[in-house]
Each structure stands twice: as structure tokens, then as C-alpha cells.
Amino acid sequence: MTRPRETTETTPPGDYRLLLPDGWFQIPLDPEQRDKSIDALVERQFRGIDDAPHLKDGLRKDLRRRATRAYRSGGIELYLSLQEVGPFTIPASLLVTLAPLRHPEALPLQVLAQALARDGEGAVSIEELHSGTAVRVRKLTPQGDDETSESSHNSLSVDYHLPVPGAMAFLLLTFSTPLEPIADAMAELFDAIADSLTWTE
């Protein structure tokens, strides 16, 4: 994690640690590291499959495009779920973003929560995590070309805005999954991952 700008109260943590379930794959978004990680993921997914070069190349290009876009927005790491239940893979992702404040004053969490609720961002709450107090936002977002079509569905996202101790910045955890039918169970998983975050030196 890039060290945020310090304040006079405490020294900001040098990094953070998250506990994720088995089957989640980490992609560092730094340009010097991400291509190697993406290549490793693609090779893992197509292990034993030699007759799908176009699918393999398409996945690699899509992941590189997503990683580049996330990095430009302040993304640090991208985690993708490769967890399997029987023959099915549980699709989910976690994007970790460092967001420095634009103003020199601290942003109270109550003010942030009120602003997010006012903007219609979803169900907004203030939660106590092991790493400190955070703003949580849960929402469903329509997917598909036409909300009335049979192929349309909602994706679930759960965001956590965590103030970085001693720094004028937030660490944003953005979880998402297209599995609306088990949205509550996925939200519980996302909450457990967020609650596992610890700051390190």
C-alpha cells in the first residue's frame, strides 16, 4: 500500500492485511506486477485446455483492461473469487482502493454516511470493525441491456469506507457479485472479509 500523507496525531500504517477464503486470487495493480499475476491466473484457469486460445486471450485482455482502469482510479489490489461449489465457480471480486481526501480537513464518518445516503447510494450504515469505524454501503445495481428483459438481473455490491489511521485518506473496499439470489449470504461473506482487515507497520 502506498503510504498516505501523514498528520501530526499518529503515524499512518505502512500496509494492511486481509484474510480471504481459499480460492480467491490476488492481482496487484501496480503496472510492474499485474501482467505477471494476470498471466498466472489465466494459465491456472485454462490448465489442461489447449484448444481454446481465443477464450484464453480474451480473458487475459479483459483482466488487463479491468486492472488498468482500476489502477488509474487509485486501485491497489484486485481479488477475484475462484471458489468452487460442486461444478460451479462463485463469481465475486474485491477491489481495494486508496482514496486521499481532496481537502486538508478530516471527513467525519457521519458526514460521509449522510452524503452517500443523500446521493441514493444504497443502504448506508456506520459499522465497527476490528480495524476501526467504517461506513458501509450495500446496494443492488441492475445489469443487462434492458431491465425488463429475461436476461436482466441485479448485481450486489458492498462498499466499506475505512479511514486510514493518522492519514488524510480512506481505504475503500469494493465487493461485488452477480449472484443476487444468494445476496444475503454473499454480503455476510463480504462483511467477514472486511472485518478481518488489520493495519500493519
C-alpha positions as CSV (number, residue, x, y, z in Angstrom):
1,M,0.0,0.0,0.0
2,T,1.3,3.5,-0.8
3,R,1.9,5.4,2.4
4,P,-0.7,8.2,2.7
5,R,0.1,11.8,3.7
6,E,0.8,11.9,7.5
7,T,-1.0,14.0,10.1
8,T,0.5,15.2,13.4
9,E,-1.5,12.8,15.6
10,T,-0.2,9.3,14.7
11,T,2.0,7.7,12.1
12,P,-0.1,6.0,9.3
13,P,0.2,2.2,8.9
14,G,2.7,1.0,6.3
15,D,0.3,-1.6,5.0
16,Y,-2.8,-3.7,5.7
17,R,-3.7,-7.4,5.9
18,L,-6.9,-9.1,4.8
19,L,-8.0,-12.7,5.3
20,L,-9.7,-14.2,2.3
21,P,-11.3,-17.6,1.8
22,D,-9.4,-20.3,-0.2
23,G,-9.9,-19.8,-3.9
24,W,-9.5,-16.1,-4.0
25,F,-6.8,-14.9,-6.4
26,Q,-4.8,-11.7,-5.8
27,I,-3.8,-9.3,-8.6
28,P,-1.5,-6.5,-7.6
29,L,-2.5,-3.5,-9.7
30,D,1.0,-1.9,-9.9
31,P,2.0,-2.0,-13.6
32,E,5.2,-3.8,-12.8
33,Q,3.4,-6.7,-11.2
34,R,-0.1,-7.0,-12.6
35,D,0.7,-8.7,-16.0
36,K,2.6,-11.5,-14.4
37,S,-0.2,-12.1,-11.9
38,I,-2.8,-12.0,-14.7
39,D,-0.8,-14.4,-16.8
40,A,-0.6,-16.8,-13.8
41,L,-4.4,-16.6,-13.3
42,V,-5.2,-17.3,-17.0
43,E,-2.8,-20.2,-17.1
44,R,-4.4,-21.6,-13.9
45,Q,-7.9,-21.3,-15.3
46,F,-7.0,-22.9,-18.6
47,R,-4.8,-25.7,-17.2
48,G,-5.3,-28.8,-19.3
49,I,-7.3,-26.9,-22.0
50,D,-5.2,-26.5,-25.2
51,D,-8.0,-25.9,-27.8
52,A,-9.3,-22.5,-26.6
53,P,-6.6,-19.9,-27.5
54,H,-9.2,-17.2,-28.3
55,L,-11.0,-17.6,-25.0
56,K,-7.7,-17.6,-23.2
57,D,-6.5,-14.4,-25.0
58,G,-9.9,-12.8,-24.4
59,L,-9.8,-13.4,-20.7
60,R,-6.2,-12.1,-20.5
61,K,-7.2,-8.9,-22.4
62,D,-10.3,-8.4,-20.2
63,L,-8.4,-8.7,-17.0
64,R,-5.7,-6.3,-18.1
65,R,-8.3,-3.8,-19.1
66,R,-10.0,-4.1,-15.8
67,A,-6.7,-3.9,-13.9
68,T,-5.6,-0.8,-15.8
69,R,-8.9,1.0,-15.2
70,A,-8.8,0.2,-11.5
71,Y,-5.2,1.3,-11.1
72,R,-6.0,4.7,-12.7
73,S,-8.7,5.2,-10.2
74,G,-6.4,4.6,-7.3
75,G,-6.7,0.8,-7.1
76,I,-4.1,-1.1,-5.1
77,E,-5.2,-4.7,-5.4
78,L,-7.9,-6.7,-7.1
79,Y,-9.1,-10.0,-5.7
80,L,-11.1,-12.5,-7.8
81,S,-13.1,-15.4,-6.4
82,L,-12.3,-18.8,-7.9
83,Q,-14.1,-20.6,-5.2
84,E,-16.0,-23.7,-6.4
85,V,-19.1,-25.3,-5.1
86,G,-19.5,-28.6,-6.9
87,P,-19.2,-27.8,-10.6
88,F,-19.8,-24.1,-10.2
89,T,-17.5,-21.2,-9.6
90,I,-18.8,-18.5,-7.2
91,P,-18.2,-15.2,-9.1
92,A,-17.2,-12.3,-6.9
93,S,-14.5,-9.6,-6.7
94,L,-12.9,-7.2,-4.2
95,L,-11.2,-4.0,-5.3
96,V,-9.0,-2.2,-2.8
97,T,-8.6,1.5,-3.5
98,L,-6.6,4.2,-1.6
99,A,-8.5,7.5,-1.8
100,P,-6.7,10.6,-0.4
101,L,-9.0,13.4,0.8
102,R,-9.2,16.3,-1.6
103,H,-9.4,18.8,1.3
104,P,-7.0,19.3,4.3
105,E,-9.8,18.8,6.8
106,A,-10.8,15.4,8.2
107,L,-14.1,14.0,6.9
108,P,-16.3,12.8,9.8
109,L,-17.9,9.4,9.0
110,Q,-21.3,10.7,9.9
111,V,-21.0,13.4,7.2
112,L,-19.7,10.8,4.7
113,A,-22.6,8.5,5.5
114,Q,-25.2,11.3,5.2
115,A,-23.7,12.3,1.8
116,L,-23.8,8.8,0.5
117,A,-27.4,8.3,1.7
118,R,-28.4,11.6,0.2
119,D,-26.9,10.6,-3.2
120,G,-29.0,7.4,-3.2
121,E,-26.0,5.1,-3.0
122,G,-28.0,2.3,-1.2
123,A,-28.4,1.1,2.4
124,V,-25.8,3.2,4.3
125,S,-24.7,2.4,7.8
126,I,-21.8,3.0,10.2
127,E,-20.1,-0.2,11.4
128,E,-17.5,-1.1,14.0
129,L,-14.7,-3.3,12.5
130,H,-11.6,-4.7,14.2
131,S,-9.6,-2.1,12.3
132,G,-11.9,0.8,13.4
133,T,-15.1,2.5,12.5
134,A,-16.2,2.5,8.8
135,V,-19.1,3.5,6.6
136,R,-20.8,0.5,4.9
137,V,-22.9,0.8,1.7
138,R,-24.9,-2.1,0.3
139,K,-26.8,-1.8,-3.0
140,L,-28.2,-3.7,-5.9
141,T,-27.4,-2.5,-9.4
142,P,-29.5,-3.5,-12.5
143,Q,-27.4,-5.4,-15.1
144,G,-28.2,-6.2,-18.7
145,D,-29.3,-4.2,-21.7
146,D,-33.0,-3.9,-20.7
147,E,-34.2,-4.1,-17.1
148,T,-37.5,-5.7,-18.3
149,S,-35.8,-8.4,-20.3
150,E,-35.4,-12.0,-19.1
151,S,-31.7,-11.7,-19.1
152,S,-31.6,-8.7,-16.8
153,H,-30.6,-9.1,-13.2
154,N,-29.2,-7.2,-10.3
155,S,-25.6,-7.4,-9.1
156,L,-24.8,-6.9,-5.4
157,S,-22.1,-4.5,-4.2
158,V,-20.9,-3.9,-0.6
159,D,-18.5,-1.0,-0.1
160,Y,-16.5,-0.2,3.1
161,H,-15.0,3.2,3.6
162,L,-12.3,2.9,6.2
163,P,-10.3,5.9,7.4
164,V,-6.6,5.3,7.3
165,P,-5.3,6.0,10.9
166,G,-3.1,9.1,11.0
167,A,-3.7,10.0,7.4
168,M,-6.0,12.2,5.3
169,A,-7.2,9.2,3.3
170,F,-9.7,6.4,3.1
171,L,-9.2,2.8,2.2
172,L,-12.1,1.7,0.1
173,L,-13.1,-2.0,-0.1
174,T,-15.5,-2.6,-3.0
175,F,-17.0,-6.1,-3.1
176,S,-19.3,-7.2,-5.9
177,T,-21.1,-10.3,-7.2
178,P,-23.8,-11.0,-9.8
179,L,-25.4,-13.7,-7.6
180,E,-28.5,-11.8,-6.5
181,P,-30.4,-15.0,-5.4
182,I,-27.8,-15.5,-2.6
183,A,-27.1,-11.8,-2.0
184,D,-27.6,-12.0,1.8
185,A,-25.1,-14.9,2.1
186,M,-22.6,-13.2,-0.1
187,A,-23.0,-9.9,1.9
188,E,-22.2,-11.9,5.1
189,L,-19.0,-13.2,3.4
190,F,-18.0,-9.7,2.3
191,D,-18.7,-8.4,5.8
192,A,-16.4,-11.1,7.3
193,I,-13.6,-10.3,4.9
194,A,-13.9,-6.6,5.7
195,D,-13.9,-7.3,9.5
196,S,-10.6,-9.3,9.0
197,L,-8.7,-6.2,7.9
198,T,-5.8,-5.2,10.2
199,W,-3.3,-2.4,9.9
200,T,0.4,-3.3,9.9
201,E,3.7,-1.4,10.2
